[in-house]
Amino acid sequence: MSLKEIKNHQDLPKDLTLGQSVTYEEQYSNALLQAVPRSVGRDTLALGTSLPFKGVDIWNGYELSWLNTKGKPQVAILRCIIPHTSLNLVESKSFKLYLNSFNQSHFATWDDVKATLKSDLSACAGESVSVMLLSMNEIAGQPLGALDGTCIDEQDITVSTYQPDANLLITLDDVVEETVNSNLLKSNCLITNQPDWASIQVRYSGRKIDHASLLKYFISFRQHNEFHEQCVERIFCDILNTCKPDKLSVYARYTRRGGLDINPFRSNFEQAYEDIRLPRQ
């Protein structure tokens, strides 16, 4: 499906704030949250109702603040986990505007803030969302992490394709279990065309995927327009359908925008990994 067709998809909300000039609300408002049906991306993959993966979308929010009952500002790091089975994505700009609406709002306790976030985000996503609030003391001193596996970025390749093309993927005769990663994934926002930067990890077992071909495939997303979650599901399905591994996990960690980073994980055999923070995040 072309970008124009995706933008005109009948299920894509017509009133998204993404790409629009907005007024920042100073008081809490859950009406700022906007949902995007997951079907917008999944229909282009012809997935139907039987999904070939499980997984989560891990969000980290670094710009959350509110006032206690004495008017003193409180700050926290937000971590929330949205299951892959939720009806909707939470649109990221609306998420940012929603969090900003807490800035001048009073809450009696941290638990009240957490409960409010969980209720609102779950309603937007259409399924229960896990929410954690981390204090500065809890987060301070935590080391930067790294993706597992062999980085394939040093492959000496010539690239000329900048739209996703599963035909770039080549499998070899060897049967392996391996984990590889790359820091060269870039796509563009579906609505604004702004660049989205990510590091990606693929763990699989089956016929060995030629590393040069896999890197070319990752780079082919460079001028592609989709949301983070949609890109990861497209990558998962392309590798699964083209390379036919017995087991497959795809995990991307995107750099933050508007104080939020989004980290989708999809797998047909394992649970999501522990949340980490990469150097570019």
N, C-alpha and C positions, 0 to 999 in steps of 0.2 A: 504494500500500500504506500502511495506517495505521501509526502508531508502534507500537501493540500488535502488529500483524502482523509488523512488522520485528523487534521484540524477541523474538517467538516463532518467528522463522525457524529452520528445522531446522538450518541451517548455523551459526547464531550460537553460539559456545561457551558452555556453561552455567556455567563456572567462572571467568569473567573477574573479575579483581581490581578492575576499574573499578567505582566506587560502593560498594566494600566496605572495611571497616576492615582494615588490614594491619599486620604487624610488619616493620619495616625490617631487612633483612639487612645485616650488617657485613662479610661475606666474599663474594667473587665467586661468583655463581651464575647460570649461563645458563638454569636452569630457571625463572627469574622471567619470562622473555619469553613473551608470549602472542600467538598469531596469530588474526586474524579473516579468514575467507575473503572475497576481493573479491566473490564471488558474492552475498553478503548484500545489497550495494547494487545490483549490476549486474542481478540477477534482477528487481528492481523496474522496471528500465528496458527489460527484454526485449531485451538486447543480443545474447544468443547468443554464439557463438564468434568471430564476425567483428566486431571492435571498430571503431568509426568514428574512432578517435583513437589517437595514440601519446602518450607522455609519461613523466614521472617525478614522484616525490614527494621533495622536497628537505627534509631535516630538519636543523635546527641545534640542538645541545645545549650549554648554557652551564653545566652543573653536573657536570662530569666531573673526578674527581680520584682518584689512587691513590698508593701508596707505592713508592719505589724500594727497592733491596735494602738500603739503609742506613736505611730507615724515614722518609725525607724525603718529604713530600707533593709531588706533581706535579699541575699543573692544565693543562687544554687545552680548547679549543673543538672540539666534534665536528661535523663535517658529513658526512652520509651521503645517498646518492641511491638510492632504490628504484625500479626500473623498473615501468611500468604493467602489464607482463606477468606480474609476480610473482603467484603463486597467492594470497598472503595480504597483508593489511595487518599492520603491527606495532602492536598496541594500545598507546596512548600511556602510560597509567599503568604498564603492565608495563615499558615502555621506561625510564621514570623510575626504577622500583624496581630494575631491572637495572643502570642506571648507578650508582645509589647503592651497589650491592653492591661496586663497585670501591674504595670509600673507604678501607677498611682492608686491602686486598689488595696484596701485593707483586708488582711486575713488574720484570724486569731492564732493559728498554728500552722506549722509546716504540713501537718497531716491534712489540714483543710485545703491547702493548695494542691497537695498530691491527689486528694479525692476529687477535687474539681477538675484537674487535668485528666484524670482517668475517665471520669464520666463524660467529659466533652469529647475527648479524642476517640473514645469507644463509640460514641454516638455518630461521630463523623465517619469513622472507618466502617461501621456496621458490624463490629465484632469487638470483644473485650481486648483492650490494649494494656500491656504491662507498663507501669510508670515507676521510676525511681527518681528521687531527688538527692543529690550528693552535695555535701557542704564543701567549702574550700579546704577545710582540714582533711576531709576524706580523699579529696582528689590531689592535694598537694604532694609533690614528690613522686607521683606515679611515672615510671619510665615510658618512653616512647616504645611502641611495639614494631614488629616486622611481620610481613606475610611469610608463610611457610614455603618451602620448596626452592627450586632452582629458578633464578631470574633469567628470562630469555631475551632481555633487551639488547644484549651485545651481538645478536645475530647480524651478520653482514648481508643485508637484503636491499633490494630495489623495490620501491613502493610506488604504485600508480593508481590504486583503488582506494577511494575514500567514502564509499557507501558499503554497508554490510553485504558481504558476498560469501556464503557458506562454501562455494566452490573453491575458495582459496585453501580450504582445509585438506590436508593430505595425511593419510595414515600409512604406516610402515608395517612390515611383517611381524616384527617383534611384539610380544605381549608383555605389558609392563603394568606396574602400579607406580604412579608418580604424581608429584605435585609441582606445578610450575607457577610462576607469577610474572607480572609485567607492570611497569609504571607508565606505560605509553597509551593507556586507554583514554580517549577523549570523545565525547559526543556533545550535542548541543541541545539546549532546552527546546522542548516541543513548541512552546509558544513564543518565547522571546529571542530564540536563536543564540542566547548567551552560552559560552563554552562551559561544559561540565568536565572536570578533570578527575581521574580515578586511578587507583592501583587495583589490579585484579588477580585473583588466585583461582587456579583450576586444579582440582584433585580428581583423578580418575583411575580406573583399571580397565584394561582392554588393549587393543592394538595401539601401538605407540603413535602419538600424534607428532608429526614432524614439527620441530620447534620453529623453524623459519616460517612455515605455513601458518602456524598458530599466531605468531607475532603479526604477520601480514593481515590476518583476519581481525585481530584486535584493532590494528591501526585503521582498518577499513571503516570503523565507526566514526572517524574523525569529522565527517561532515553530515552525520546522521542526526536527525531530530527525534528524540524520544525522552521520556522521563527516565530517571535512574533505574527504577524498578523494572520498567519495560525493557530497557537495554539488557539487563542481566537475564531476564527470562528469554529474550531473543538469543543471547549467547548460549545459554543452557540448551535451548531447543536445537539450535544449529549444530552444536557439537554432538548432541545426542543423536540427531537424525542422520548426520553426515558421517561421523566417526564411529558411531554405535558402540560406545564403551559399556561395559557391564555395570559400572558404578561411576557416578559423576556428581561433583559439587562445584558450584561457581559462586564466588564471593567477591564483591567489589566494595571498596571503601573510597567514597567520593570526598573531595575537598569541600570545606564548608562554604556556604553562601548565606548571608543574612543571619549568621550566628548558628546555623544548623548544618550538620553533616548527615548524609543518608547512606546506609551501608546494607544493601540487599544481599541475602544469602539464599541460594536454592540448591537442593540436593535430592537425590533419589535413594540415599542410603545412610545419611548421618545427620546429627543434630547441628544446629548453628554453633559456631565457635565462640569462645569468650570474646567480649568486646575489647578491642584494643584501639590505640590512637597512633596513627602513622605520622612520620615527620611532616608531611604536607597538610596534616589536619590540625 
